[in-house]
Amino acid sequence: MTQELYQTAMKFAGEKHSEQKVPGTKANYLLHISNVAMEVLMAYNFDHNFDIDFAIQVAILHDTIEDTNTSFEELKSKFGESIAMAVQALSKDERIPSKTERMIDSLSRINTLQKEVGIVKIADRITNLQRPPEHWDKKKIVKYCEEAKLIVSTLANKNDYLNQRLASKILKYEQMANDLL
């Protein structure tokens, strides 16, 4: 992987997410982005059977369409159509009424693209399965865990290392949720 690709994507994401915080914390959103990229890099240490340059750029940019004013066309112009399509697939379609349907739609779109897109989705959920924010109720915590199970089953063929990591994180999250509630 070339450092220039990483740095270009990180600078773009840093500018786009400059005012965003990790939910429930005071940490800048780049913490989340760098954690997702780190999960992808760790997976590559165990299995070189994917395009690390593509996967890292998608990991860094994965929330730009969903969480910022970035358009598909802007991403396409700066990073190419493949990356823009990947980020679009990772973005939930807010026109779909239910959160569950939005997740199923996104996973369906992810499965039509390169496996690296699924790898990023798995890495994203691994990173998000931390201690839930204090304001989450039991129903939301359980629902989030159910979504993680849907992700691990729907994207089971993307990367063994990350699938095992996600399955392990789900078990720990369930235990932590039970202890909290």
N, CA, C and O of each residue as an XYZ file, in Angstrom:
724
protein
N       0.837     -1.175      0.000
C       0.000      0.000      0.000
C       0.884      1.242      0.000
O       1.866      1.321      0.739
N       0.540      2.162     -0.799
C       1.332      3.380     -0.835
C       0.830      4.373      0.206
O      -0.375      4.541      0.400
N       1.768      5.020      0.865
C       1.411      5.988      1.895
C       0.640      7.172      1.307
O      -0.190      7.776      1.987
N       0.918      7.498      0.048
C       0.238      8.632     -0.571
C      -1.269      8.398     -0.666
O      -2.057      9.309     -0.415
N      -1.672      7.174     -1.031
C      -3.102      6.859     -1.095
C      -3.751      7.016      0.279
O      -4.829      7.595      0.407
N      -3.084      6.497      1.292
C      -3.583      6.580      2.658
C      -3.706      8.041      3.079
O      -4.742      8.467      3.590
N      -2.639      8.800      2.859
C      -2.606     10.186      3.305
C      -3.632     11.046      2.575
O      -4.261     11.909      3.187
N      -3.808     10.822      1.277
C      -4.796     11.580      0.509
C      -6.208     11.304      1.023
O      -6.996     12.228      1.223
N      -6.518     10.026      1.235
C      -7.845      9.658      1.743
C      -8.052     10.188      3.163
O      -9.133     10.678      3.490
N      -7.029     10.093      4.001
C      -7.155     10.537      5.391
C      -7.327     12.056      5.472
O      -8.106     12.548      6.289
N      -6.622     12.781      4.650
C      -6.768     14.245      4.636
C      -8.199     14.613      4.212
O      -8.833     15.474      4.822
N      -8.689     13.959      3.173
C     -10.050     14.222      2.691
C     -11.059     13.910      3.791
O     -11.923     14.733      4.096
N     -10.953     12.724      4.385
C     -11.890     12.325      5.446
C     -11.766     13.239      6.655
O     -12.772     13.597      7.268
N     -10.544     13.620      7.002
C     -10.334     14.503      8.137
C     -11.009     15.844      7.956
O     -11.591     16.391      8.892
N     -10.927     16.370      6.748
C     -11.595     17.642      6.463
C     -13.113     17.472      6.468
O     -13.829     18.321      6.998
N     -13.598     16.400      5.892
C     -15.048     16.179      5.822
C     -15.668     15.917      7.202
O     -16.768     16.386      7.494
N     -14.957     15.171      8.038
C     -15.475     14.806      9.364
C     -14.948     15.724     10.470
O     -15.042     15.378     11.648
N     -14.397     16.883     10.113
C     -13.669     17.725     11.076
C     -14.475     18.101     12.321
O     -13.901     18.249     13.400
N     -15.764     18.255     12.192
C     -16.591     18.654     13.336
C     -17.305     17.470     14.000
O     -17.997     17.647     15.003
N     -17.142     16.291     13.452
C     -17.876     15.113     13.944
C     -17.119     14.437     15.089
O     -15.889     14.378     15.080
N     -17.849     13.939     16.053
C     -17.282     13.206     17.189
C     -17.728     11.747     17.128
O     -18.757     11.430     16.532
N     -16.956     10.875     17.739
C     -17.374      9.491     17.921
C     -18.579      9.534     18.850
O     -18.492     10.112     19.933
N     -19.711      8.933     18.453
C     -20.918      9.004     19.294
C     -20.653      8.597     20.745
O     -20.015      7.581     21.021
N     -21.158      9.416     21.652
C     -21.032      9.141     23.075
C     -19.683      9.527     23.668
O     -19.413      9.229     24.832
N     -18.809     10.205     22.863
C     -17.484     10.596     23.354
C     -17.168     12.024     22.915
O     -17.946     12.661     22.205
N     -16.021     12.506     23.350
C     -15.501     13.791     22.889
C     -14.435     13.592     21.824
O     -13.850     14.562     21.341
N     -14.178     12.340     21.454
C     -13.113     12.013     20.498
C     -13.502     12.402     19.073
O     -14.643     12.203     18.655
N     -12.552     12.953     18.341
C     -12.772     13.284     16.938
C     -13.078     12.004     16.160
O     -12.563     10.933     16.481
N     -13.912     12.128     15.148
C     -14.362     10.969     14.366
C     -13.215     10.248     13.648
O     -13.367      9.086     13.269
N     -12.077     10.912     13.456
C     -10.936     10.227     12.832
C     -10.484      9.027     13.651
O      -9.862      8.113     13.109
N     -10.786      9.012     14.951
C     -10.480      7.837     15.775
C     -11.194      6.611     15.210
O     -10.584      5.558     15.030
N     -12.483      6.753     14.932
C     -13.240      5.637     14.360
C     -12.672      5.230     13.002
O     -12.461      4.046     12.741
N     -12.430      6.200     12.156
C     -11.916      5.913     10.812
C     -10.578      5.189     10.878
O     -10.361      4.215     10.158
N      -9.686      5.658     11.734
C      -8.379      5.000     11.837
C      -8.506      3.593     12.421
O      -7.738      2.702     12.059
N      -9.468      3.389     13.319
C      -9.685      2.044     13.862
C     -10.202      1.078     12.793
O      -9.795     -0.084     12.761
N     -11.088      1.549     11.925
C     -11.582      0.699     10.833
C     -10.424      0.356      9.894
O     -10.273     -0.796      9.486
N      -9.614      1.352      9.554
C      -8.454      1.114      8.684
C      -7.484      0.130      9.341
O      -6.928     -0.731      8.660
N      -7.274      0.247     10.649
C      -6.394     -0.670     11.366
C      -6.911     -2.105     11.314
O      -6.125     -3.039     11.152
N      -8.215     -2.290     11.450
C      -8.786     -3.642     11.356
C      -8.513     -4.241      9.972
O      -8.183     -5.421      9.854
N      -8.654     -3.423      8.933
C      -8.385     -3.891      7.566
C      -6.906     -4.251      7.421
O      -6.576     -5.284      6.837
N      -6.022     -3.417      7.941
C      -4.578     -3.711      7.874
C      -4.237     -5.000      8.620
O      -3.433     -5.801      8.144
N      -4.843     -5.198      9.777
C      -4.604     -6.430     10.534
C      -5.097     -7.647      9.751
O      -4.436     -8.685      9.734
N      -6.236     -7.524      9.114
C      -6.755     -8.637      8.308
C      -5.788     -8.968      7.183
O      -5.587    -10.136      6.851
N      -5.192     -7.938      6.597
C      -4.243     -8.147      5.496
C      -2.992     -8.884      5.978
O      -2.378     -9.619      5.204
N      -2.607     -8.701      7.238
C      -1.478     -9.456      7.795
C      -1.751    -10.951      7.812
O      -0.823    -11.754      7.714
N      -3.024    -11.330      7.936
C      -3.394    -12.742      8.002
C      -3.782    -13.321      6.649
O      -3.716    -14.534      6.451
N      -4.183    -12.465      5.720
C      -4.655    -12.935      4.414
C      -4.423    -11.842      3.377
O      -5.106    -10.818      3.381
N      -3.458    -12.065      2.490
C      -3.123    -11.072      1.462
C      -4.017    -11.189      0.233
O      -3.695    -10.623     -0.812
N      -5.110    -11.898      0.331
C      -5.954    -12.194     -0.815
C      -7.005    -11.105     -1.068
O      -8.156    -11.404     -1.385
N      -6.598     -9.851     -0.925
C      -7.472     -8.745     -1.296
C      -6.629     -7.517     -1.596
O      -5.458     -7.446     -1.225
N      -7.233     -6.562     -2.267
C      -6.554     -5.348     -2.699
C      -6.491     -4.350     -1.540
O      -7.464     -3.653     -1.250
N      -5.333     -4.296     -0.888
C      -5.187     -3.466      0.306
C      -5.317     -1.979     -0.018
O      -5.878     -1.228      0.781
N      -4.816     -1.541     -1.162
C      -4.939     -0.123     -1.519
C      -6.403      0.298     -1.614
O      -6.807      1.326     -1.071
N      -7.181     -0.511     -2.309
C      -8.614     -0.232     -2.459
C      -9.313     -0.298     -1.108
O     -10.083      0.597     -0.761
N      -9.048     -1.353     -0.345
C      -9.729     -1.568      0.934
C      -9.439     -0.446      1.930
O     -10.346      0.001      2.632
N      -8.203      0.009      2.000
C      -7.858      1.058      2.957
C      -8.514      2.385      2.579
O      -9.021      3.099      3.445
N      -8.504      2.708      1.313
C      -9.160      3.948      0.900
C     -10.655      3.903      1.223
O     -11.219      4.881      1.714
N     -11.288      2.773      0.947
C     -12.713      2.627      1.255
C     -12.933      2.705      2.768
O     -13.895      3.323      3.222
N     -12.051      2.084      3.543
C     -12.180      2.135      5.008
C     -12.123      3.571      5.511
O     -12.919      3.970      6.360
N     -11.196      4.332      4.992
C     -11.029      5.709      5.446
C     -12.203      6.588      5.015
O     -12.606      7.498      5.740
N     -12.736      6.314      3.853
C     -13.799      7.157      3.287
C     -15.207      6.632      3.546
O     -16.177      7.252      3.111
N     -15.344      5.506      4.243
C     -16.607      4.765      4.287
C     -17.811      5.548      4.792
O     -18.938      5.224      4.419
N     -17.618      6.554      5.617
C     -18.751      7.316      6.156
C     -18.909      8.707      5.536
O     -19.746      9.487      5.989
N     -18.128      9.026      4.519
C     -18.174     10.389      3.992
C     -19.501     10.722      3.327
O     -19.996     11.838      3.490
N     -20.089      9.801      2.591
C     -21.389     10.084      1.964
C     -22.493     10.102      3.019
O     -23.349     10.987      3.010
N     -22.474      9.132      3.921
C     -23.544      8.998      4.914
C     -23.519     10.111      5.970
O     -24.576     10.562      6.410
N     -22.344     10.552      6.373
C     -22.250     11.450      7.528
C     -21.805     12.882      7.220
O     -21.806     13.729      8.113
N     -21.426     13.162      5.978
C     -20.947     14.515      5.653
C     -21.674     15.025      4.404
O     -22.593     14.378      3.900
N     -21.257     16.172      3.925
C     -21.875     16.728      2.722
C     -21.207     16.224      1.440
O     -21.394     16.814      0.376
N     -20.440     15.151      1.527
C     -19.755     14.593      0.366
C     -20.755     13.922     -0.565
O     -21.622     13.171     -0.121
N     -20.631     14.195     -1.843
C     -21.503     13.560     -2.839
C     -20.773     12.406     -3.514
O     -19.546     12.311     -3.475
N     -21.556     11.538     -4.130
C     -21.006     10.445     -4.930
C     -20.078     11.015     -5.995
O     -18.973     10.513     -6.199
N     -20.531     12.065     -6.672
C     -19.745     12.660     -7.759
C     -18.416     13.218     -7.264
O     -17.397     13.097     -7.944
N     -18.425     13.826     -6.084
C     -17.174     14.357     -5.527
C     -16.186     13.226     -5.250
O     -15.005     13.331     -5.581
N     -16.673     12.149     -4.645
C     -15.797     10.990     -4.389
C     -15.295     10.390     -5.699
O     -14.115     10.064     -5.828
N     -16.187     10.248     -6.661
C     -15.820      9.685     -7.956
C     -14.729     10.527     -8.617
O     -13.767      9.985     -9.161
N     -14.878     11.826     -8.569
C     -13.911     12.734     -9.181
C     -12.547     12.641     -8.500
O     -11.516     12.669     -9.173
N     -12.533     12.530     -7.175
C     -11.283     12.545     -6.414
C     -10.636     11.167     -6.301
O      -9.410     11.059     -6.319
N     -11.451     10.106     -6.182
C     -10.908      8.776     -5.886
C     -11.279      7.700     -6.900
O     -10.774      6.581     -6.810
N     -12.135      8.004     -7.849
C     -12.520      7.033     -8.860
C     -13.877      6.414     -8.589
O     -14.388      6.442     -7.469
N     -14.446      5.854     -9.649
C     -15.803      5.315     -9.563
C     -15.906      4.109     -8.634
O     -16.892      3.981     -7.909
N     -14.912      3.225     -8.640
C     -14.984      2.028     -7.783
C     -15.075      2.395     -6.312
O     -15.869      1.820     -5.568
N     -14.266      3.350     -5.899
C     -14.300      3.765     -4.493
C     -15.611      4.474     -4.187
O     -16.209      4.235     -3.137
N     -16.064      5.332     -5.075
C     -17.341      6.017     -4.860
C     -18.486      5.012     -4.754
O     -19.359      5.160     -3.899
N     -18.492      4.003     -5.606
C     -19.548      2.981     -5.547
C     -19.478      2.197     -4.231
O     -20.506      1.863     -3.642
N     -18.260      1.911     -3.784
C     -18.085      1.182     -2.525
C     -18.626      1.996     -1.352
O     -19.363      1.471     -0.516
N     -18.262      3.271     -1.289
C     -18.726      4.126     -0.199
C     -20.250      4.290     -0.259
O     -20.917      4.326      0.775
N     -20.783      4.388     -1.458
C     -22.241      4.485     -1.616
C     -22.932      3.227     -1.077
O     -23.959      3.322     -0.405
N     -22.371      2.056     -1.371
C     -22.954      0.801     -0.881
C     -22.896      0.729      0.642
O     -23.794      0.171      1.272
N     -21.851      1.287      1.230
C     -21.703      1.277      2.680
C     -22.581      2.320      3.365
O     -22.700      2.329      4.590
N     -23.189      3.186      2.581
C     -24.064      4.243      3.102
C     -25.508      3.770      3.098
O     -26.001      3.245      2.100
N     -26.172      3.963      4.215
C     -27.573      3.569      4.291
C     -28.434      4.561      3.512
O     -28.200      5.769      3.541
N     -29.421      4.029      2.826
C     -30.346      4.842      2.043
C     -31.454      5.339      2.969
O     -32.342      4.582      3.362
N     -31.384      6.611      3.306
C     -32.338      7.199      4.259
C     -33.762      7.264      3.720
O     -34.695      7.531      4.478
N     -33.944      7.024      2.429
C     -35.303      7.010      1.870
C     -36.046      5.740      2.262
O     -37.274      5.699      2.186
N     -35.329      4.711      2.679
C     -35.954      3.459      3.124
C     -36.425      3.662      4.562
O     -35.651      4.098      5.414
N     -37.692      3.349      4.835
C     -38.286      3.738      6.119
C     -37.688      3.087      7.370
O     -37.466      3.787      8.359
N     -37.426      1.802      7.367
C     -36.977      1.169      8.616
C     -35.466      0.942      8.610
O     -34.849      0.697      7.573
N     -34.904      1.034      9.805
C     -33.455      0.853      9.965
C     -33.031     -0.549      9.531
O     -31.979     -0.717      8.914
N     -33.836     -1.543      9.845
C     -33.519     -2.921      9.445
C     -33.507     -3.062      7.930
O     -32.606     -3.680      7.363
N     -34.505     -2.491      7.281
C     -34.549     -2.536      5.816
C     -33.366     -1.795      5.193
O     -32.828     -2.223      4.172
N     -32.963     -0.678      5.812
C     -31.791      0.060      5.311
C     -30.536     -0.786      5.406
O     -29.704     -0.775      4.498
N     -30.395     -1.526      6.509
C     -29.221     -2.390      6.691
C     -29.227     -3.512      5.663
O     -28.197     -3.797      5.053
N     -30.366     -4.148      5.465
C     -30.474     -5.239      4.486
C     -30.169     -4.729      3.085
O     -29.475     -5.398      2.319
N     -30.676     -3.559      2.746
C     -30.404     -2.951      1.444
C     -28.903     -2.694      1.268
O     -28.333     -3.021      0.227
N     -28.275     -2.115      2.274
C     -26.838     -1.823      2.196
C     -26.036     -3.115      2.045
O     -25.133     -3.187      1.211
N     -26.352     -4.125      2.834
C     -25.630     -5.408      2.744
C     -25.822     -6.043      1.371
O     -24.899     -6.645      0.824
N     -26.999     -5.909      0.831
C     -27.275     -6.436     -0.507
C     -26.403     -5.733     -1.549
O     -25.823     -6.379     -2.422
N     -26.319     -4.409     -1.449
C     -25.477     -3.652     -2.388
C     -24.000     -3.984     -2.192
O     -23.251     -4.087     -3.163
N     -23.583     -4.153     -0.943
C     -22.198     -4.524     -0.645
C     -21.850     -5.847     -1.318
O     -20.763     -6.000     -1.875
N     -22.775     -6.801     -1.264
C     -22.514     -8.127     -1.828
C     -22.441     -8.146     -3.352
O     -22.044     -9.157     -3.932
N     -22.813     -7.054     -4.009
C     -22.687     -7.001     -5.474
C     -21.333     -6.441     -5.902
O     -21.000     -6.451     -7.087
N     -20.558     -5.954     -4.941
C     -19.277     -5.311     -5.250
C     -18.095     -6.186     -4.823
O     -18.276     -7.319     -4.378
N     -16.902     -5.651     -4.962
C     -15.680     -6.356     -4.602
C     -15.719     -6.750     -3.119
O     -16.342     -6.080     -2.295
N     -15.034     -7.859     -2.807
C     -15.072     -8.345     -1.426
C     -14.486     -7.347     -0.434
O     -14.824     -7.389      0.749
N     -13.621     -6.455     -0.890
C     -13.046     -5.443     -0.008
C     -14.111     -4.557      0.631
O     -13.930     -4.068      1.746
N     -15.211     -4.354     -0.071
C     -16.298     -3.525      0.473
C     -16.919     -4.233      1.684
O     -17.208     -3.600      2.700
N     -17.116     -5.531      1.568
C     -17.612     -6.313      2.696
C     -16.616     -6.354      3.843
O     -17.000     -6.320      5.012
N     -15.345     -6.427      3.506
C     -14.291     -6.412      4.527
C     -14.382     -5.117      5.345
O     -14.266     -5.143      6.570
N     -14.586     -4.005      4.669
C     -14.701     -2.720      5.375
C     -15.942     -2.709      6.266
O     -15.879     -2.214      7.391
N     -17.059     -3.239      5.793
C     -18.276     -3.270      6.605
C     -18.059     -4.090      7.875
O     -18.480     -3.690      8.960
N     -17.409     -5.222      7.734
C     -17.127     -6.062      8.911
C     -16.204     -5.316      9.876
O     -16.443     -5.297     11.083
N     -15.152     -4.705      9.336
C     -14.206     -3.943     10.167
C     -14.917     -2.796     10.880
O     -14.634     -2.511     12.044
N     -15.830     -2.145     10.187
C     -16.601     -1.049     10.766
C     -17.406     -1.542     11.964
O     -17.404     -0.900     13.014
N     -18.077     -2.646     11.824
C     -18.898     -3.138     12.937
C     -18.029     -3.647     14.084
O     -18.401     -3.485     15.247
N     -16.890     -4.253     13.789
C     -15.969     -4.650     14.861
C     -15.617     -3.425     15.696
O     -15.666     -3.458     16.926
N     -15.264     -2.354     15.010
C     -14.865     -1.118     15.672
C     -16.022     -0.522     16.474
O     -15.799      0.066     17.532
N     -17.234     -0.664     15.992
C     -18.396     -0.084     16.668
C     -18.907     -0.908     17.844
O     -19.718     -0.420     18.631
N     -18.449     -2.137     17.972
C     -18.930     -2.965     19.082
C     -18.091     -2.711     20.342
O     -17.462     -3.619     20.886
N     -18.104     -1.486     20.773
C     -17.471     -1.066     22.015
C     -18.572     -0.923     23.060
O     -19.727     -1.266     22.805
N     -18.222     -0.431     24.196
C     -19.238     -0.159     25.225
C     -20.273      0.795     24.627
O     -19.908      1.849     24.106
N     -21.556      0.441     24.696
C     -22.581      1.312     24.102
C     -22.659      2.656     24.839
O     -22.365      2.738     26.032
N     -23.055      3.695     24.118
C     -23.229      4.996     24.773
C     -24.225      4.892     25.938
O     -25.155      4.087     25.905
N     -24.014      5.705     26.944
C     -24.840      5.676     28.160
C     -26.325      5.859     27.874
O     -27.164      5.305     28.585
N     -26.660      6.633     26.837
C     -28.070      6.939     26.574
C     -28.810      5.817     25.841
O     -30.020      5.914     25.634
N     -28.096      4.749     25.444
C     -28.770      3.640     24.763
C     -29.548      2.809     25.771
O     -29.048      2.497     26.852
N     -30.788      2.451     25.404
C     -31.563      1.560     26.255
C     -31.312      0.105     25.827
O     -30.634     -0.166     24.835
N     -31.878     -0.810     26.605
C     -31.658     -2.233     26.361
C     -32.096     -2.634     24.949
O     -31.405     -3.392     24.269
N     -33.234     -2.124     24.523
C     -33.764     -2.476     23.203
C     -32.782     -2.092     22.100
O     -32.560     -2.871     21.173
N     -32.198     -0.909     22.189
C     -31.254     -0.453     21.171
C     -29.971     -1.294     21.193
O     -29.429     -1.617     20.136
N     -29.494     -1.642     22.364
C     -28.281     -2.464     22.488
C     -28.508     -3.835     21.868
O     -27.667     -4.328     21.117
N     -29.643     -4.449     22.181
C     -29.972     -5.766     21.622
C     -30.112     -5.680     20.109
O     -29.618     -6.553     19.395
N     -30.768     -4.656     19.616
C     -30.959     -4.455     18.172
C     -29.608     -4.293     17.466
O     -29.403     -4.845     16.385
N     -28.699     -3.544     18.069
C     -27.380     -3.330     17.473
C     -26.608     -4.647     17.379
O     -25.905     -4.896     16.399
N     -26.745     -5.468     18.385
C     -26.104     -6.776     18.383
C     -26.725     -7.679     17.311
O     -26.013     -8.433     16.647
N     -28.032     -7.605     17.145
C     -28.705     -8.380     16.102
C     -28.235     -7.952     14.711
O     -28.052     -8.791     13.829
N     -28.041     -6.650     14.519
C     -27.498     -6.161     13.244
C     -26.106     -6.738     12.989
O     -25.781     -7.121     11.865
N     -25.293     -6.796     14.035
C     -23.943     -7.353     13.900
C     -24.011     -8.813     13.475
O     -23.214     -9.257     12.650
N     -24.955     -9.560     14.031
C     -25.127    -10.968     13.640
C     -25.555    -11.078     12.177
O     -25.116    -11.982     11.467
N     -26.408    -10.162     11.730
C     -26.823    -10.130     10.328
C     -25.614     -9.845      9.422
O     -25.459    -10.463      8.369
N     -24.779     -8.923      9.837
C     -23.577     -8.590      9.061
C     -22.654     -9.797      8.957
O     -22.207    -10.143      7.863
N     -22.365    -10.440     10.081
C     -21.427    -11.569     10.061
C     -21.970    -12.723      9.223
O     -21.196    -13.423      8.571
N     -23.276    -12.932      9.227
C     -23.833    -14.033      8.426
C     -23.929    -13.665      6.946
O     -23.658    -14.497      6.081
N     -24.311    -12.427      6.655
C     -24.477    -12.001      5.262
C     -23.139    -11.854      4.547
O     -23.050    -12.087      3.342
N     -22.111    -11.474      5.274
C     -20.794    -11.246      4.673
C     -19.788    -12.327      5.069
O     -18.584    -12.078      5.124
N     -20.291    -13.515      5.340
C     -19.463    -14.613      5.852
C     -18.311    -15.011      4.938
O     -17.308    -15.539      5.418
N     -18.427    -14.775      3.659
C     -17.394    -15.241      2.722
C     -16.352    -14.181      2.382
O     -15.581    -14.380      1.443
N     -16.296    -13.079      3.097
C     -15.409    -11.964      2.728
C     -13.993    -12.115      3.276
O     -13.022    -11.932      2.541
N     -13.866    -12.449      4.565
C     -12.545    -12.572      5.176
C     -12.669    -13.363      6.470
O     -13.340    -12.925      7.404
N     -12.028    -14.519      6.530
C     -12.149    -15.393      7.698
C     -11.671    -14.718      8.984
O     -12.327    -14.805     10.022
N     -10.525    -14.045      8.902
C      -9.981    -13.387     10.094
C     -10.987    -12.380     10.667
O     -11.282    -12.405     11.862
N     -11.509    -11.501      9.815
C     -12.452    -10.485     10.302
C     -13.774    -11.088     10.741
O     -14.382    -10.613     11.700
N     -14.230    -12.135     10.049
C     -15.473    -12.786     10.488
C     -15.306    -13.388     11.875
O     -16.217    -13.309     12.699
N     -14.153    -13.989     12.140
C     -13.903    -14.544     13.470
C     -13.806    -13.435     14.513
O     -14.302    -13.581     15.630
N     -13.167    -12.327     14.144
C     -13.075    -11.174     15.055
C     -14.468    -10.640     15.384
O     -14.778    -10.350     16.539
N     -15.303    -10.514     14.349
C     -16.648     -9.987     14.586
C     -17.471    -10.948     15.441
O     -18.179    -10.519     16.351
N     -17.382    -12.225     15.154
C     -18.128    -13.207     15.957
C     -17.695    -13.139     17.426
O     -18.531    -13.217     18.326
N     -16.406    -12.994     17.662
C     -15.884    -12.878     19.023
C     -16.359    -11.580     19.681
O     -16.741    -11.579     20.851
N     -16.335    -10.481     18.928
C     -16.798     -9.199     19.466
C     -18.289     -9.249     19.803
O     -18.727     -8.647     20.783
N     -19.062     -9.962     18.995
C     -20.500    -10.098     19.271
C     -20.705    -10.795     20.612
O     -21.514    -10.353     21.428
N     -19.982    -11.872     20.837
C     -20.111    -12.606     22.104
C     -19.744    -11.712     23.291
O     -20.448    -11.696     24.301
N     -18.646    -10.973     23.169
C     -18.226    -10.064     24.250
C     -19.239     -8.944     24.446
O     -19.526     -8.554     25.577
N     -19.776     -8.431     23.355
C     -20.764     -7.350     23.421
C     -22.034     -7.839     24.119
O     -22.609     -7.134     24.948
N     -22.460     -9.048     23.774
C     -23.657     -9.611     24.420
C     -23.435     -9.751     25.924
O     -24.313     -9.426     26.723
N     -22.253    -10.239     26.300
C     -21.957    -10.400     27.722
C     -21.912     -9.045     28.429
O     -22.462     -8.879     29.518
N     -21.245     -8.079     27.788
C     -21.157     -6.746     28.363
C     -22.568     -6.132     28.488
O     -22.893     -5.512     29.500
N     -23.383     -6.312     27.462
C     -24.746     -5.778     27.495
C     -25.537     -6.413     28.637
O     -26.271     -5.723     29.344
N     -25.390     -7.718     28.816
C     -26.075     -8.394     29.920
C     -25.605     -7.875     31.273
O     -26.401     -7.722     32.199
N     -24.299     -7.604     31.381
C     -23.764     -7.083     32.640
C     -24.274     -5.658     32.914
O     -24.503     -5.283     34.064
N     -24.447     -4.878     31.846
C     -24.896     -3.492     31.997
C     -26.380     -3.401     32.331
O     -26.820     -2.470     33.006
N     -27.136     -4.366     31.854
C     -28.600     -4.239     31.959
C     -29.184     -5.004     33.102
O     -30.398     -4.983     33.303
